[in-house]
Amino acid sequence: MNIAVIGAGITGVTTTYFLTKRGYKVDLIESRRYPAMATSYANGGQLSASNSEAWNSWSNAIYGIKSLFYSNSSVIINPKPSVNKIMWLTSFIAAIKNKNKITQQICRMAIESIKLYEQIANKEKINFDLYNKGILHFYFNKKQTEHALEVNKLYDLAGLRRTRLTHDELYSIEGSLTGRQFDSIFYTESDKSGDIHKFCNSLVKQLISENKVKLINKEVTDLKKELKIYDKLILCAGVGSKKLARTIGDFLNIYPIKGYSITVNNPGENAPRVSLLDDSKKIVCSRLGEKRLRVAGLAELNGYNLDIIQSRIRPLIAWCNTMFPDIDTKDIKPWAGLRPMTPNMLPIFRKSKEDRVWYNTGHGHLGWTLSAFTAKHLVDSLITE
Ligand SMILES: Cc1cc2nc3c(=O)[nH]c(=O)nc-3n(C[C@H](O)[C@H](O)[C@H](O)COP(=O)(O)OP(=O)(O)OC[C@H]3O[C@@H](n4cnc5c(N)ncnc54)[C@H](O)[C@@H]3O)c2cc1C
């Protein structure tokens, strides 16, 4: 079978990987010069089942509306109306009633996915700065703690254990936080962190060297044209998927939710090693090897614009300086990326209307975490159909 995967971000690379495991030779088509140069370039680095909580809630919707009046909010909605934005927001609100069910669904997928990454790392021996040190969540007041305890009940039902820590336990797990006080701290030992860009590039390089994959540098404009060349296509084009799906008459409700990161180079000995999530600010932080610390967050609904706006970078630097006053923040690399987000937070991994086209896209804020699961699942269904 002549098969092509479109898009060499994390969804495309994991899909390609599982296809090669089934014995297929794959053409991996990518419009950029190298793999993982779009959203899979400099994300928060977390492989985190403990961040499975769906964003669909009235409090988030109200927070989003309030952000129209505050420029330093962690959610920013450009008030200029667009059909895509309105359709997405309407469906986002409609999914609020299913939030608990969605959260459990995402959590189950994430648990399985993280196990798959562990298997890939062990089998393929690729270096992507994988840290098996778990993820810490911390909360600053009673209200946040009560909310976290409610979310824990959903995680319990999905099979994820998030343990409450004392301050002493926290300080022994993550020494850089010694002395800091929180209202509550939770720890998910099974979560991990790693460099998504390194993972994609190392794996593709390995698959090319084993003659299992050909990386083709081209921009796909019409899926019908590609169907003249290939027997099957798998669309993994991130925020580009919606436009391409339209060429075969399909509608994918994916909106680009912009986020930002900073990579602190040479942060020094006092930088944290365990990956962290500050739920109050929705900021995540991961150590990538000895020499880099990644801090990421913010959600901006502003179309496909990828400009790096300094006023969005400043809160990330400020967070870093406040949380870790003893680290070195002289050398910082800012970045912006677009999360390919569905309104109900669930990725799309299924066959399209057209029999020979499949989708693996729409992974939103958890694409690094969920891709191994959706890729394996999609390849299994494609093979057995
Ligand atoms: C600030 C930020 C922090 C994040 N932190 C985390 C985190 O800590 N943990 C986590 O799990 N997730 C995180 N995410 C989400 C995660 O990074 C994304 O979900 C994931 O990278 C999306 O991968 P993708 O393969 O779908 O898209 P992409 O990585 O964008 O890949 C799509 C590829 O398709 C190519 N393409 C598009 N159109 C075409 C075309 N027409 N022809 C050919 N090629 C095409 C693009 O060039 C691109 O390389 C974060 C995202 C952001 C923005």
The ligand as a Gaussian input file, in Angstrom:
#p B3LYP/6-31G(d) Opt

LIG

0 1
 C        2.708000      27.214000      24.432000
 C        2.329000      25.768000      24.255000
 C        2.622000      24.864000      25.259000
 C        2.255000      23.533000      25.131000
 N        2.623000      22.656000      26.102000
 C        2.284000      21.342000      25.990000
 C        2.694000      20.409000      26.992000
 O        3.398000      20.745000      27.945000
 N        2.279000      19.125000      26.857000
 C        1.498000      18.712000      25.814000
 O        1.103000      17.540000      25.780000
 N        1.156000      19.564000      24.818000
 C        1.522000      20.864000      24.875000
 N        1.175000      21.749000      23.888000
 C        0.390000      21.254000      22.743000
 C        1.233000      20.540000      21.705000
 O        2.456000      21.231000      21.520000
 C        0.461000      20.461000      20.372000
 O       -0.794000      19.871000      20.607000
 C        1.202000      19.621000      19.351000
 O        2.505000      20.090000      19.154000
 C        0.454000      19.647000      18.015000
 O        1.117000      18.762000      17.154000
 P        0.597000      18.549000      15.671000
 O        1.444000      17.499000      15.067000
 O       -0.870000      18.366000      15.668000
 O        0.830000      19.971000      14.969000
 P        2.205000      20.629000      14.470000
 O        3.293000      20.364000      15.398000
 O        1.884000      22.032000      14.143000
 O        2.526000      19.816000      13.157000
 C        1.776000      19.959000      11.966000
 C        2.767000      19.927000      10.819000
 O        2.029000      19.926000       9.593000
 C        2.715000      20.749000       8.666000
 N        1.735000      21.196000       7.673000
 C        0.647000      21.972000       7.904000
 N       -0.016000      22.189000       6.749000
 C        0.673000      21.521000       5.778000
 C        0.488000      21.379000       4.371000
 N       -0.519000      21.974000       3.741000
 N        1.384000      20.628000       3.676000
 C        2.431000      20.028000       4.304000
 N        2.653000      20.147000       5.630000
 C        1.777000      20.883000       6.364000
 C        3.254000      21.889000       9.526000
 O        4.340000      22.534000       8.899000
 C        3.646000      21.166000      10.810000
 O        5.008000      20.768000      10.793000
 C        1.544000      23.095000      23.976000
 C        1.277000      23.992000      22.956000
 C        1.669000      25.328000      23.074000
 C        1.388000      26.280000      21.962000

